[in-house]
Amino acid sequence: MKCSDLKKIIKDETGASILESMIAIMLLCLIFFGVMQVFSFAMDQMVCRYAAFNGAKAWSLGYTPRITEKTVRLSAMGISGKDYSKPKMRDLSEYSLKERMQQYMMSGNADVDFEYWQNKGCATCSQASGTQLKHSISSKNGAEVRIQVRLEHAPMLTDGIGGLLHMGFDDASVRSTYSFYNHSHRFLK
């Protein structure tokens, strides 16, 4: 190869703008999906905090552990995974949805079931990922109620986007703790 041919190859810039554009697009996509990850984590944290607040409020007012668990679950429906209810909750009218939630709180499960709730009777809930919505309640000297709600092994991105990009993190755990003064001893005397 002659020196003049090498100079022509080096000076030839065809395709340089396409390469620069592709690099810029890849960087923009990386930033965009990184912001989506942070947003997804922040939403999970916010819903978890809301569920902890409602659970602590229910327990401090003297509700039973079963009603408190149901309160936590209903408050955390937004981060509870796929809807296995029959019919689906999103297909119900507002009135039917309120009626269904009342039935769920007062009696059995009313066929309300979500992926991360880990119901024993759910045959379709095979948890390969191990994602679970859990809560724990503690009380200090009966004066303060503390509840912790956690979503263990939370997927950071939704299944569709995370599976497409292979960017989902399976190990993220979101947790929130809330405390209330225990008023139940005043109400239940």
SULQUIUR-V63028 format. One record per pair of residues at least 12 apart in sequence whose C-alpha atoms are under 10 Angstrom apart, sorted by the first residue. I is the first residue (numbers start at 0). J is the second residue. D is the distance in Angstrom with one decimal. If there is no record, write none. Layout:
I|J|D  I|J|D
This chain:
32|156|9.2  32|160|9.4  32|161|9.9  32|164|9.5  32|166|8.8  33|166|9.5  35|155|8.8  35|156|7.7  36|154|9.7  36|155|5.9  36|156|6.2  36|157|9.7  36|161|9.8  36|166|9.0  36|167|8.4  36|168|9.3  37|155|8.3  37|156|9.5  38|155|9.2  38|156|9.5  39|78|9.9  39|154|9.1  39|155|6.1  39|156|6.6  39|157|8.6  40|153|8.8  40|154|9.0  40|155|6.3  40|156|8.6  40|171|8.6  40|172|9.3  40|173|7.7  41|155|9.9  41|173|9.2  42|77|9.1  42|78|8.5  43|75|8.9  43|77|8.2  43|78|6.2  43|79|9.7  43|149|9.7  43|150|8.3  43|153|8.6  43|154|9.9  43|155|8.8  43|172|9.6  43|173|6.8  43|174|8.9  44|78|9.4  44|148|9.9  44|149|9.1  44|150|9.1  44|172|9.5  44|173|5.9  44|174|6.9  44|175|7.1  45|75|9.7  45|78|10.0  45|173|9.5  45|174|9.7  45|175|8.7  46|74|7.4  46|75|5.9  46|76|8.5  46|77|7.1  46|78|7.1  46|148|9.8  46|173|9.8  46|174|9.9  46|175|9.2  47|71|8.9  47|72|10.0  47|74|8.2  47|75|6.4  47|76|9.8  47|77|9.4  47|78|8.1  47|132|9.3  47|147|9.0  47|148|6.2  47|149|6.8  47|150|7.6  47|173|7.3  47|174|6.5  47|175|5.9  47|176|8.7  48|74|9.5  48|75|9.1  48|147|8.9  48|148|7.6  48|149|9.2  48|173|9.5  48|174|7.7  48|175|5.2  48|176|7.0  48|177|7.4  49|71|8.6  49|74|6.7  49|75|7.6  49|148|9.4  49|175|8.7  49|176|9.9  49|177|9.1  50|68|9.8  50|70|7.5  50|71|4.9  50|72|7.3  50|73|7.9  50|74|4.8  50|75|5.5  50|76|9.1  50|134|9.4  50|146|9.5  50|147|9.1  50|148|6.9  50|149|9.5  50|175|8.6  50|176|9.5  50|177|9.2  51|70|9.3  51|71|6.7  51|72|9.9  51|74|8.5  51|75|8.9  51|134|8.2  51|135|9.6  51|136|9.8  51|145|8.8  51|146|6.1  51|147|6.1  51|148|5.5  51|149|8.9  51|174|9.0  51|175|6.5  51|176|6.1  51|177|5.6  51|178|8.6  52|70|9.9  52|71|8.6  52|74|9.2  52|145|9.6  52|146|8.1  52|147|9.3  52|148|9.3  52|175|9.0  52|176|8.1  52|177|5.7  52|178|7.8  52|179|8.5  53|67|8.3  53|68|10.0  53|70|6.6  53|71|6.5  53|72|9.8  53|73|9.5  53|74|7.1  53|75|9.8  53|146|9.6  53|177|9.0  54|66|9.0  54|67|5.5  54|68|7.1  54|69|8.6  54|70|5.9  54|71|5.1  54|72|8.9  54|73|9.9  54|74|8.5  54|134|8.9  54|135|9.7  54|136|8.8  54|144|9.8  54|145|9.2  54|146|6.9  54|147|8.8  54|148|8.6  54|177|8.6  54|178|9.7  54|179|9.9  55|67|8.0  55|70|9.5  55|71|8.9  55|136|8.1  55|137|9.8  55|143|9.6  55|144|6.4  55|145|6.4  55|146|5.6  55|147|8.7  55|148|10.0  55|176|9.0  55|177|6.5  55|178|6.3  55|179|6.2  55|180|9.1  55|181|9.0  56|70|9.6  56|144|8.6  56|145|9.7  56|146|9.4  56|177|9.1  56|178|8.5  56|179|6.7  56|180|8.9  56|181|8.7  56|182|9.4  57|69|10.0  57|70|7.4  57|71|9.0  57|179|9.8  57|181|10.0  57|183|9.5  58|70|9.6  58|136|8.5  58|138|9.9  58|144|7.2  58|145|9.1  58|146|8.8  58|179|8.9  58|181|7.8  58|182|8.9  58|183|7.7  59|138|9.6  59|141|9.7  59|142|9.3  59|143|8.0  59|144|6.2  59|145|9.1  59|178|9.1  59|179|6.5  59|180|6.7  59|181|4.4  59|182|5.4  59|183|5.5  59|184|8.8  59|186|9.9  60|144|10.0  60|179|9.6  60|180|9.4  60|181|7.0  60|182|5.6  60|183|4.7  60|184|8.5  60|185|9.0  60|186|7.4  60|187|8.9  61|181|8.3  61|182|7.4  61|183|4.4  61|184|7.6  61|185|9.3  61|186|7.4  61|187|7.1  62|183|8.2  64|136|8.9  65|104|8.9  66|103|9.6  66|104|6.5  66|105|8.0  66|106|9.8  67|104|9.4  67|134|9.8  67|136|9.5  68|104|9.7  68|133|9.1  68|134|7.7  68|135|9.3  68|136|9.8  69|100|9.7  69|103|8.0  69|104|6.4  69|105|9.6  69|108|9.1  70|103|9.9  70|104|7.7  71|132|9.4  71|133|9.0  71|134|7.8  71|146|9.9  71|148|7.9  72|112|9.7  72|113|9.2  72|115|9.7  72|116|7.5  72|132|8.0  72|133|8.9  72|134|9.2  72|148|9.6  73|100|8.1  73|103|9.3  73|104|9.1  73|111|9.5  75|116|9.9  75|132|8.4  75|148|9.2  75|150|9.5  76|112|9.6  76|113|7.7  76|114|9.9  76|115|9.4  76|116|9.4  76|132|9.8  77|113|10.0  78|113|9.5  78|114|9.6  78|115|8.4  78|132|8.5  78|150|8.1  78|153|8.8  78|154|9.8  79|112|9.2  79|113|5.9  79|114|6.1  79|115|5.1  79|116|6.8  79|130|9.2  79|131|8.2  79|132|6.9  79|150|8.5  79|153|9.6  80|112|9.8  80|113|6.1  80|114|4.9  80|115|5.8  80|116|8.6  80|130|8.9  80|131|9.4  80|132|9.5  80|153|9.5  80|154|9.5  80|157|9.2  80|158|9.8  81|112|8.8  81|113|5.7  81|114|5.1  81|115|7.9  81|124|9.6  82|111|8.2  82|112|6.4  82|113|4.7  82|114|6.5  82|115|9.5  83|110|8.4  83|111|7.3  83|112|5.2  83|113|5.3  83|114|6.7  83|121|8.6  83|123|7.9  83|124|8.3  84|108|9.8  84|109|8.7  84|110|5.4  84|111|4.8  84|112|4.9  84|113|6.9  84|114|9.7  85|109|9.0  85|110|6.0  85|111|7.2  85|112|8.4  86|110|8.2  86|111|8.8  87|110|9.5  87|111|8.6  87|112|9.4  88|100|9.8  88|111|8.0  88|112|9.5  99|111|8.2  112|124|9.4  113|132|9.9  114|126|8.0  114|130|8.6  114|131|8.3  114|132|9.2  115|128|10.0  115|129|8.5  115|130|6.0  115|131|4.6  115|132|5.5  115|133|8.9  115|150|8.3  115|151|9.3  115|153|9.4  116|130|9.0  116|131|6.3  116|132|5.7  116|133|7.9  116|150|9.9  117|129|9.6  117|130|9.0  117|131|6.7  117|132|7.8  117|133|9.2  128|151|9.9  128|152|7.4  128|153|8.9  128|154|8.8  128|169|7.2  128|170|9.3  129|151|7.7  129|152|6.5  129|153|8.8  129|169|8.9  129|170|9.6  130|150|7.0  130|151|5.4  130|152|4.8  130|153|5.8  130|154|7.8  130|169|8.2  130|170|9.0  130|171|9.6  130|172|9.0  131|149|8.1  131|150|5.7  131|151|5.4  131|152|7.2  131|153|7.8  131|172|9.7  132|148|7.4  132|149|5.9  132|150|4.6  132|151|6.5  132|152|9.4  132|153|9.0  132|172|10.0  132|173|9.6  132|174|9.7  133|147|8.3  133|148|5.9  133|149|5.4  133|150|6.4  133|151|7.7  133|174|9.4  134|146|6.9  134|147|5.4  134|148|4.3  134|149|6.2  134|150|8.8  134|174|9.2  134|175|9.5  134|176|9.5  135|147|5.3  135|148|6.7  135|149|8.8  135|176|9.4  136|148|8.9  136|176|9.7  136|177|9.9  136|178|9.8  137|178|9.4  138|178|9.2  138|179|9.7  138|180|9.6  138|181|8.3  139|180|9.8  139|181|9.4  140|181|9.8  141|180|8.8  141|181|6.6  141|182|9.3  141|183|9.2  141|184|8.3  142|179|8.7  142|180|5.9  142|181|5.2  142|182|8.0  142|183|9.4  142|184|8.9  143|178|6.7  143|179|5.7  143|180|4.5  143|181|5.0  143|182|8.7  144|177|8.2  144|178|5.4  144|179|5.2  144|180|6.1  144|181|5.6  144|182|9.2  144|183|10.0  145|176|6.9  145|177|5.7  145|178|4.3  145|179|6.6  145|180|8.8  145|181|9.3  146|175|8.3  146|176|5.6  146|177|5.5  146|178|6.5  146|179|8.8  147|174|6.9  147|175|5.6  147|176|4.3  147|177|6.6  147|178|8.9  148|173|8.3  148|174|5.6  148|175|5.5  148|176|6.4  148|177|8.7  149|172|7.0  149|173|5.5  149|174|4.0  149|175|6.4  149|176|8.7  150|171|8.5  150|172|5.7  150|173|5.2  150|174|6.3  150|175|9.2  151|169|9.1  151|170|7.6  151|171|6.9  151|172|4.5  151|173|6.5  151|174|8.1  152|168|8.2  152|169|5.3  152|170|4.5  152|171|5.1  152|172|5.1  152|173|8.1  153|167|9.4  153|168|7.7  153|169|6.0  153|170|6.6  153|171|5.2  153|172|5.6  153|173|7.0  154|166|9.8  154|167|6.0  154|168|5.7  154|169|5.1  154|170|7.5  154|171|6.8  154|172|8.8  155|167|5.4  155|168|5.6  155|169|7.1  155|170|8.8  155|171|7.0  155|172|9.5  156|168|7.7  156|169|9.4
